């Protein structure tokens, strides 16, 4: 949902001969954004500074363009059954207006992608996939749903996605004129009330200036916030309205700050903590797999068998000083010449919020004991790190 701030891509990079531009590309360029190739898309990596954008999300609000994400829709009377077979979770159990985090698994239990699934009607679901995996997810869903009475449509090109994240997000969205509940006109009072009552991982069908927009209380930063699914031709107007309403409280934020925000919140990233070589339980996502649901699902047998006894598991690491572990750095059980390599850093940074280095790592089970001490090879020097429980940062409720 990917690599170090300032690197080539906060998600797994995909080579492509066709450069794709967000519907908000002109807006970003006018704002002076710096860009990066991101799964074949040109996306803003930062506007001013990574630190300023990170702190804005923690202290007020940040505005992200996530239009590179994929949206695949299933419509039909057996859509729920198709998703129960295709994905690890029990999607038939969610209500209309509810969202659920889930996983698309390979037959061997490895993770093809992590997803958010919205039930937007009795027989309609929207699956949101990572940009680098959107095409694969669409193809897999079509294949796995072939025996069910459901239609699978990739609507990614018809949807832009804007995220407003931070402690001021609710107030800014409530104050933005032009919103209303879908079918009820632009009655901002009804929208304000509905928004305040909206629970986490829930969504409401709304309108902005008379055009449909799905407003979801979800996000990937560890803060309260909203994700707004809107037609591409309406995205710029909505972005400008949110910025105008929020004023200095709303700061455009790029993918670099998004990466440090999700890292502090202990949220896994495909291509780093998650991959086809990792089973959900190794990444601390065993709870996402619904082994109690009826019937088979792709990957069930492998999940029931479980990983090998010595398979690595995900842990959090914190360190002192300013030398941050980075993805790919090796982890050892000691600092001397005879120390044994026990794992590898999957994501790491100097935490802007906490002021010290944090990292996630896949390490041998014997090295994963909480409060244990490990050592990270940071450019030839061994830096001591403590094993801690994730997340590193948790907002006040």
N, C-alpha and C positions, 0 to 999 in steps of 0.2 A: 504494500500500500504504500527512495532507496538511497547513495553512498555518502561519503563525508561532505559536510558543507564546503562548497567551493569546488567540489570534484566534478567530473564530467556529467554525473547524473545521480540524483538521489534515488533512482530506481535502476533496475538492471537495464543497461544500455542495449539497444537493438539497432544494428546497422540497417539502414534503409536508403534506397535511392530516391525516395520521394519525401521531401521535407514537408511536414504538416504544420499549419499555423492555427493557433487558437482563434476563436471568434473575437477575442479581446486583444489580439496582437497589436492593433493600432493604438489601443489605449495604453498598453504596456510600453510601447516605444515612445509615446508622447510623455510618459512619466519617467523616462530615462532608465528603464530596466536593463539589466544585463541578462543575456540569454544563455541557455545551454541546450544541447541536444538531449532529449529525454524520450527514449523509446521511439525515436523518429519524429518527435515533435520539437519545435522551437518554443521553449517555455521560459518564463522569467525565473532566474535563479536568485536575484536580489534586485532591489531598487536603490537603497541607500547603503545600509550595512546589515550584515547578518545579525549582529548583536542588537541593533536598534529594532529590527523587525521582530526578533525573538522576544525582547522585553515588551514590545507593544502588545503582543498576544497575551503575555502573562499579566500585564498591568491594565490594559484597556481593550483594544480589539485589533485584530489583523484581518486583512481581506486577501484571500487566495483564489487564484484561477486554477481550477482542477478539470478543465474541459478536455484534457487528454485522457481522462478515465473512460472506461468502456461501460456502456449500458445495454444489457441484453434483456429483452422482455419475453416472458412466456405467457401466452393467453390460451385458455381452453379449460374444459371441465376436469382434465387430469393433470393440470399444471402442478398442483401440490404433490401428487404422487410422483410425477417426473422428477421434481426437485428432491424429494426424499430419496429417490434412487440415485440421482446424479451427485448429490452433495452429502457431506458428512453429518449435517444437522437435520433436525426434524422440522422442516419448513412448513409442513402442513399444520403445525400447531400454532403458528403465529396468526394474529388477528389482522383484519384489514386496518391499515394505518400503522402497523408495527414493522420494525426492521430487526434483522438478526444477522450477527456475524457468523460466517460459515467458511468451510474449506472445500475446494475441489481437489479430490485425491486421485492419484493414479492407482492402478490395480495393486501395486506393491506397497500402497499406503503413503507414498511420498506426496508432498504437497505441490500441486500444479499451480494453485493460486489461492490467496485468501480473499474473501468476498464479503460484501454486505448485500443482503437480500431484503427488498421491501415488498410487502403485500399491498398492492395499490388497488385491488378490487377482489371480489369473491373468487374469480378465476384468473386473476392477473397478478403477475409478480415481475419486479424489476431487479435484475442481478447487476451489481456494480463491481467491475473487475479492474485490476491494475492495468495501467496503460500498456506496459510491456507484455501483458498476457491476454489482452482483450480479444484478439483474434482467436487465440487458442481456446479461451473459455467459450466463446461463441460456437466454435466448431465442436468442442466436447459436449456442450449442452445439446446441440442439434443431434449429435450421434446418440447420446444417452436418452434423449426424449423420443427417439424414433418410434418406439413401441407404445407411446402414450398419445391420448387425444389432446394434443396441445401444439400450438404453433410457436416457434422460436424465431424471434426477429432481433437482429442487431440494430439498435436505434442510436448507436453512439454518435453518428454524424448529425442527428437531429436534436441533440441535447447538449447544452453548455452547463457547466457546473461551477458555481461560485460558493466559497466557504467563508463565513464570517465567524471568527473564533475569538473568544476572550471574555473577561468578566463584564464588559459593556455591550456584548453582542445582543443580548435580549433587548435592552433598552433602545439601542440604535435601530434594530429591526422594527420594534414597535413604533418608533417615531418616524420611520420612513414613509412618506405619503405614497398613495397609489395601491397599497395592498388591501386585499379583501379576501373573504372566504369564497372559494369557487362556487359559482352559481348564485351568490348573494350580492354581487356587485362590489364596488370598492368601498365597502363599509369598514373603515379602519377600526372602529370601536370593537366590532365583532372579531376582527383579526387580532387585535391587541389582547383580548380576553382569551381567545383560543391559543395564542402563542404562549401566554403565561401559564396555561394549563397543560401545555404539551410536555410529555415526559421524555426522558432520555430514550433514544432509539425508537422514537415514534415520529410520524410524519403526517402533515395535513395537506390536502389539495387546496391551494390558494390561487389567487390571481394577482398579477401586477399589471396595472394599467389595462385591465380587461383581458390579459393573456394568461394562460395557465402557468403556474409555477408550483412545483412540489417543494414544500418547506419541511426539512427533516432536522430534528435535534440530534445530530450526530457530529462526529469530527475525529481528528487524528492528531490532536495537540495536547490532550490532557486537560483542556479547559472546556467550559460550557460553550456552546456555539451551535451554528446552524449551517446546513448545506442546502443550497438552492438550485434546483434543477429547472432550467428554463430554456426556451427556444434560442438557438444561437443568435438570431437577429435581434433579440431583446436583451442579450447579455450586457452590452455596453451601457445601455440606458439604466439597467438595474445596478451595475457596478458604480456608475456615476452618482446615482441617487443615494446609495449607501455611503459613499464617500462624502457627499455633500451634507447628508444628514448627520453623520458622525463627526465631521470636521476633523480636528487634530486627534480625536480619540480613535479614528479608524486609519490604520496605516497599511498600505499595500505591502504584502509580504510574499517573498519568493520561496522557492523549493529548498534553499539552503536552511533557512530558519525553520521551515516545516520539519526538516530532518532532525535538528537538535531538539525541537519541541517534542516530537514523538519519541525520541531516544530518552529524554528525561522522564516521560510518562511510561516508559517500559513497553512501548508498542512495537511488535515485530514488523520487519520490513522484508518483503519478498526479494529474494536475491541475496539477502544477508542472513537474517535469522531463519528464514523459511526457504525451502527449496525441495526439489524432487528427491533429494537424498535424506531428507529429514521427516520423520514421522511426527504427527502432532504432539504426542506426549513428550517427545524430546524437547520441543519448544515451549512446553508449559501449556499446551492447548488441548490436552486430553479431554477437558470438559466440553470442548466444542463438538466432539464426536458423540453422536447419539446412538450408542450401542443398544439401547433399550427400545429403539423404534422397530416396528414390525417390518419384515421383509428384508431383502438384500439391498446393499448399496455398494457402489464401486469403492473398493479398498477395504471392505469389512473384514475379510479373512486375514489380511495382513495386519490390520489394526488389532484384531483379537489375538493374533500371535505375538504382537509387540516387537519392539526393537531388540537387538542383541544385548546381552548383559553389559557389554563394554561400550555400547553406543553412547556418543556424547550427549550431554544435556545442557540446556541454556541456563546461564547464571548472570547475575548482575555483579559488576565490579566497581569499586570506588578506589581512588588513590589520592594521595596528597600532592601538593605542588602544582605545576602548570603543564607538565608533559603528558599529553593525552594519548592513551592508546588509540590506534586507528584500525580499521578493518584490515585483516590479514596479518596483524602482528601476532607473534607466537606467545603462548602462555606456558610457564614452567612451574614446577612444584618447589623450586628453590632458586637461589641466586648464584650458586657456585657452579663450577665447571661440570660437576657430576649431576646437576639437576636434570630432571626428566621433563620432556615436553608433554604437556597434558591437554593442550587445546589451542584454540585460535580465537582472536577477537573478531566478532561479526560486525559490530558498530561501536564507535567510540568518539568522544569529543570532550573538550573542556566545557563543562556545563555552565551556560550563561546565568542560569538562575541560582545554582548552588555554589558556583565559584571554585569547583574542583573537578578533576577528571572523572568521568563516568563511562562505563562501557558494558556491552553485553558480549558474552563469549560462549562458545560451545566447548565444554571441557569434559574430561573423563568423569564418570559418576563418583569415583573416589575423591576427586578434587572439588566436588560441588557442595561440600558441607558448608552451611551458613556460618559466617564469622571466621572462616578459614582464611589463610594467607596464601596468595599466589604471587607470581612474578611475571610481568609482561616485558618482553624484549622490545624496548623502544629505541630503535636505531643503534643497537649494539649495547645498550645499558639495560640492566634489569631493574624495573620499577616495581616496588611492592604494591599489591592491590588486595583489598579485602572483599571477600564474597558476601554479597548482601542480597536481601530479598527485593524483588522488583515490585512496584516502580520506584525510581529514584525520587520522583516528585509526584505529589498528589495535592490537588487544589483543595482549598477549604470549601466544604459543602455550602 
